Amino acid sequence: MGIDVGSISTKGVIMTEDNRILCSGYIWTEGDPITAVKKLVGIMEGQFDKEKYRIVATGTTGSARKLTGAIVDATVVKNEITAHAVGTTTFHPDVRTILEIGGQDSKIILIDHGVASDYAMNTLCAAGTGAFLSSQSRRLGIEVEDMGAIAVKSKHPTPIAARCTVFAESDLVHKIQVGHSKEDIIAGLCQAVVNNYLNNVGKGKRIKSPVVFQGGVSRNIGVVKAFEQALGCPVIVDENGHLMGAIGVAILARRNPVRRVFDFAMRNVEFTTREVVCGHCPNHCEIIVVSRDGKQIDSWGNRCERGAIHPAK
C-alpha cells in the first residue's frame, strides 16, 4: 500500500507484486491529514478483497509523510521526488522529464537512464499550481474540473500576467471587464500556469522528451495542450498520474525487505499530535509528538539527542 498526503489532496493505492492496482482513493486533505488518511483507508478497505489478499508493506510520501507513516506503521517513508521518479519510470521507462503540478506546489524531475538526475520544486508561489486555477474558477463561476474542456474551445487565448497570483488576479479582472470571452480567459489561465511553471520551476532545466505530466492539474486538458504548445512535443498523461506518488512509494515498500501486515482497524484508533518546544539550547527545536490512544508512538523535529522525546516504557 502506498499513501501520498499533500496539503490539498490525499491519495492511496493498494497494488499486487506485479504492479496491478487493486484499490485506489483520491480525497481532499482539508487541513486534517489524520482524518483524511482514516477516510482514505476506509475507502480502499471497501474495495479490498480480504479473503484473497493481505497488505504486507506500507509506504508513505508527501508533505505529511512522517505523520502518516507513524499512524499506519509504515515500512517505508520517502520524499515526493523519489516516489514520483520510481512510480513514473516503472510505467514509463523511457521518460526523460517529469512535470508535476499539485494543489499547493509543483516540481520538475529530470531522468537520466532511469534515475532522477536533477529536480526543482516551487513551494512559494501559488500562480503555477492547482490552487491558483481553483480560486480563478470560483471567480468565473465554473467548476475547476470543467476548465480544461472549456479552454480547448478557445481560438484566441487571452494573455494573462502570471508572475504573481496578485497580478494575475488583477489582470484577470481587467480582461473580464473589457469583454474577453470566458473560453479565451480560461485558456489564457491555463497558458499562464504553464508559463509560470516553465519560468520558475523549469528555469535553467533542459526539458527532454518523452515528457510525462502528472499531479492533479494533469487532469486539465487545457494545461496539457498549453504545455505541448510551449514545449513543442507530445506530453504524456498517465491515467493514474494523479496517484503516481502513492504508486511510487508502494513500489518502494514492496522492494524493501521489511514486512508488516497492515491492520485496517487503525481507522478506529484515536491519534493525536502535540508540539513541544525544546529549551535546551537557542535553537528552540519544535518537536512533534504523535500518540496512539494516549500512548506516544513517535516524535521528530529535534536536531540533537538533547531534544529527543522517547516513548514511555
VOGU-3710 file (C-alpha; in Angstrom, 3 decimals, decimal comma):
1> mgidvgsist> 0,000/0,000/0,000  1,181/3,495/-0,820  -0,232/6,716/0,670  0,595/10,237/-0,518  -0,669/13,022/1,756  -0,308/16,553/0,466  -1,615/19,919/1,613  -4,625/19,736/-0,714  -5,242/16,061/-1,534  -4,661/12,638/-0,046
11> kgvimtednr> -4,078/9,715/-2,416  -3,655/5,987/-1,891  -3,227/2,734/-3,794  -3,036/-0,954/-2,944  -1,008/-2,897/-5,506  -0,093/-6,500/-6,240  3,505/-7,668/-6,580  3,253/-7,284/-10,366  2,201/-3,599/-10,088  -1,504/-4,128/-10,709
21> ilcsgyiwte> -3,660/-1,609/-8,843  -6,338/-3,335/-6,759  -7,695/-0,319/-4,892  -7,253/3,429/-5,026  -8,598/6,603/-3,484  -8,275/10,358/-4,017  -9,814/12,765/-1,492  -9,242/16,270/-0,110  -6,969/16,602/2,924  -8,976/19,578/4,267
31> gdpitavkkl> -6,241/20,578/6,710  -6,581/17,366/8,729  -4,184/14,658/7,470  -5,063/12,147/10,218  -8,786/12,225/9,442  -8,038/12,199/5,710  -5,845/9,089/5,989  -8,512/7,289/8,027  -11,139/8,190/5,431  -8,856/7,088/2,581
41> vgimegqfdk> -8,122/3,765/4,269  -11,866/3,235/4,698  -12,463/3,887/1,004  -9,777/1,404/-0,031  -10,949/-1,171/2,524  -14,307/-1,150/0,777  -12,588/-2,159/-2,479  -10,197/-4,680/-0,916  -10,689/-8,462/-1,010  -9,514/-9,544/2,447
51> ekyrivatgt> -10,234/-13,182/1,646  -7,752/-13,164/-1,221  -5,066/-10,649/-0,214  -3,299/-9,071/2,724  -1,150/-5,944/2,817  2,392/-6,838/3,860  4,179/-3,480/3,423  3,126/0,162/3,503  4,884/3,273/2,212  4,097/6,959/2,760
61> tgsarkltga> 5,135/10,101/0,919  4,049/13,717/0,566  4,322/16,689/2,897  2,696/14,724/5,766  4,680/11,529/5,134  6,191/11,309/8,636  2,876/11,759/10,401  1,141/9,336/8,036  3,975/6,845/8,422  3,539/6,909/12,176
71> ivdatvvkne> -0,201/6,283/12,161  -0,185/3,500/9,534  3,018/1,899/10,878  4,748/2,317/7,511  7,705/0,190/6,473  8,988/2,931/4,115  8,800/6,741/4,311  10,182/8,579/1,245  10,154/12,105/-0,191  7,966/13,027/-3,168
81> itahavgttt> 10,848/13,294/-5,663  11,908/9,700/-5,093  8,333/8,394/-5,065  7,311/10,141/-8,285  10,516/9,141/-10,062  10,157/5,462/-9,111  6,465/5,326/-9,984  6,867/7,052/-13,330  9,928/5,123/-14,524  8,197/1,862/-13,630
91> fhpdvrtile> 5,356/2,534/-16,070  7,223/4,821/-18,491  10,819/3,511/-18,553  11,881/5,880/-21,369  10,744/9,070/-19,616  13,293/11,911/-19,547  11,257/14,682/-17,890  8,522/14,548/-15,255  6,320/17,621/-14,842  4,193/17,638/-11,701
101> iggqdskiil> 1,711/20,286/-10,588  -0,253/19,760/-7,413  -2,593/21,847/-5,349  -0,059/23,991/-3,498  3,303/23,203/-5,075  4,910/21,968/-8,250  8,080/20,134/-9,221  10,168/19,030/-12,173  12,270/15,864/-12,197  14,875/15,119/-14,869
111> idhgvasdya> 15,539/11,442/-15,532  18,783/10,032/-16,905  18,985/6,282/-17,613  16,008/5,605/-15,378  17,375/7,563/-12,385  16,457/11,046/-11,141  19,469/13,224/-12,023  18,093/16,679/-11,171  14,970/18,290/-9,803  13,454/21,581/-8,681
121> mntlcaagtg> 10,444/22,433/-6,541  8,288/25,508/-6,116  6,558/25,799/-2,759  6,359/29,610/-2,512  4,304/30,951/-5,429  0,736/29,744/-5,967  0,434/31,157/-9,507  1,669/27,916/-11,081  -0,431/25,490/-9,043  -3,859/23,934/-8,860
131> aflssqsrrl> -4,871/26,295/-6,060  -4,494/29,208/-8,476  -6,781/27,568/-11,047  -9,264/26,641/-8,330  -9,517/30,198/-6,997  -9,937/31,642/-10,508  -12,624/29,081/-11,387  -14,672/30,299/-8,431  -14,238/33,892/-9,622  -15,506/32,846/-13,067
141> gievedmgai> -18,402/30,828/-11,642  -17,407/27,442/-13,073  -16,210/24,144/-11,630  -12,440/23,696/-11,732  -12,975/20,233/-13,241  -14,645/21,868/-16,269  -11,864/24,363/-17,022  -9,905/22,111/-19,394  -12,869/21,258/-21,614  -13,797/24,951/-21,848
151> avkskhptpi> -10,191/26,049/-22,519  -9,715/23,829/-25,585  -12,669/25,580/-27,285  -10,737/28,850/-27,330  -9,314/30,130/-30,624  -7,583/33,201/-29,149  -6,390/32,628/-25,542  -6,286/35,821/-23,514  -2,752/36,769/-22,378  -2,740/36,912/-18,580
161> aarctvfaes> 0,198/38,055/-16,452  1,130/35,160/-14,192  4,346/36,162/-12,474  2,379/36,522/-9,262  -1,073/35,455/-8,095  -1,991/39,034/-7,120  -1,007/40,431/-10,540  -2,725/37,537/-12,326  -6,000/38,146/-10,498  -5,820/41,883/-11,219
171> dlvhkiqvgh> -5,145/41,198/-14,905  -7,962/38,637/-14,993  -10,488/41,135/-13,627  -9,363/43,695/-16,198  -9,726/41,225/-19,083  -13,237/40,279/-17,896  -14,228/43,945/-17,748  -13,044/44,745/-21,284  -15,096/41,883/-22,707  -12,853/38,866/-23,333
181> skediiaglc> -14,855/35,624/-23,650  -14,875/33,104/-20,842  -13,314/30,447/-23,116  -10,415/32,741/-24,051  -9,833/33,798/-20,448  -9,773/30,203/-19,189  -7,389/29,173/-21,981  -5,237/32,150/-21,004  -5,227/30,991/-17,380  -4,024/27,536/-18,480
191> qavvnnylnn> -1,236/29,140/-20,500  -0,384/31,387/-17,544  0,079/28,353/-15,293  2,396/26,765/-17,871  4,411/29,966/-18,397  4,804/30,459/-14,657  5,908/26,828/-14,242  8,481/26,973/-17,051  9,842/30,365/-15,945  10,198/29,352/-12,312
201> vgkgkriksp> 10,298/25,601/-11,679  11,720/24,737/-15,100  14,113/27,679/-15,345  17,564/26,526/-16,462  16,426/22,914/-16,921  16,834/21,049/-20,213  13,411/19,555/-20,770  13,786/16,485/-22,960  11,180/14,199/-24,484  9,492/11,869/-23,567
211> vvfqggvsrn> 7,707/14,159/-21,130  5,229/12,838/-18,557  2,846/15,276/-16,835  1,263/14,314/-13,512  -0,371/15,701/-10,394  -3,968/16,861/-10,055  -3,558/19,589/-12,693  -2,585/16,964/-15,309  -6,294/16,144/-15,484  -6,865/19,607/-17,004
221> igvvkafeqa> -6,654/19,112/-20,786  -6,246/22,865/-21,268  -2,979/22,861/-19,309  -1,801/19,732/-21,165  -2,402/21,455/-24,508  -0,587/24,590/-23,293  2,440/22,504/-22,265  2,535/20,782/-25,659  2,449/24,137/-27,433  5,169/25,614/-25,204
231> lgcpvivden> 7,487/22,584/-25,370  6,852/21,601/-28,984  6,492/17,919/-28,164  3,803/15,475/-27,019  3,057/15,384/-23,289  2,086/12,018/-21,832  -0,608/11,965/-19,157  -0,885/8,605/-17,419  -4,441/7,676/-16,424  -3,093/7,176/-12,887
241> ghlmgaigva> -0,785/10,202/-12,971  -2,638/11,876/-10,090  -1,801/8,787/-7,966  1,846/8,440/-9,037  3,373/9,476/-5,718  1,340/6,797/-3,912  2,176/4,264/-6,627  5,893/5,016/-6,383  6,067/4,678/-2,616  4,018/1,445/-2,780
251> ilarrnpvrr> 6,628/0,050/-5,183  9,413/1,167/-2,825  7,635/-0,559/0,075  7,409/-3,734/-1,979  11,155/-3,609/-2,740  12,041/-3,075/0,915  12,708/-6,357/2,762  10,824/-5,239/5,893  7,358/-6,794/6,135  4,492/-5,784/8,463
261> vfdfamrnve> 0,876/-6,746/7,911  -1,340/-3,664/7,752  -4,377/-3,582/10,024  -7,426/-1,707/8,731  -8,550/-1,351/12,348  -6,290/1,720/12,628  -9,318/3,650/11,338  -10,918/3,217/14,755  -7,875/4,305/16,742  -7,519/7,825/18,158
271> fttrevvcgh> -4,308/9,561/17,044  -3,280/12,921/18,485  -0,350/15,275/17,976  1,189/17,914/20,183  4,069/20,328/19,799  6,891/20,570/22,314  9,483/23,366/22,135  12,859/22,200/23,377  14,604/24,703/25,621  17,976/23,002/25,954
281> cpnhceiivv> 19,714/25,409/23,535  18,999/28,595/21,498  17,692/26,541/18,549  14,367/26,003/20,369  13,515/22,988/18,204  9,809/22,447/17,584  9,217/18,753/18,241  6,080/16,972/17,054  4,879/14,149/19,290  2,372/11,597/17,974
291> srdgkqidsw> 0,273/9,447/20,304  -1,954/6,430/19,672  -4,844/6,077/22,122  -2,944/8,362/24,503  0,368/6,480/24,250  3,282/8,116/22,453  4,415/6,224/19,343  6,751/8,666/17,564  8,343/12,114/17,616  10,570/14,206/15,354
301> gnrcergaih> 11,918/17,718/14,900  14,812/17,666/17,359  18,229/18,491/15,927  20,185/16,674/18,600  19,731/13,985/21,243  19,031/16,550/23,973  15,663/17,248/22,377  14,709/13,613/21,912  11,366/12,619/23,433  11,272/8,884/23,880
311> pak> 8,075/6,826/24,246  7,294/5,791/27,808  8,411/2,283/28,683
//
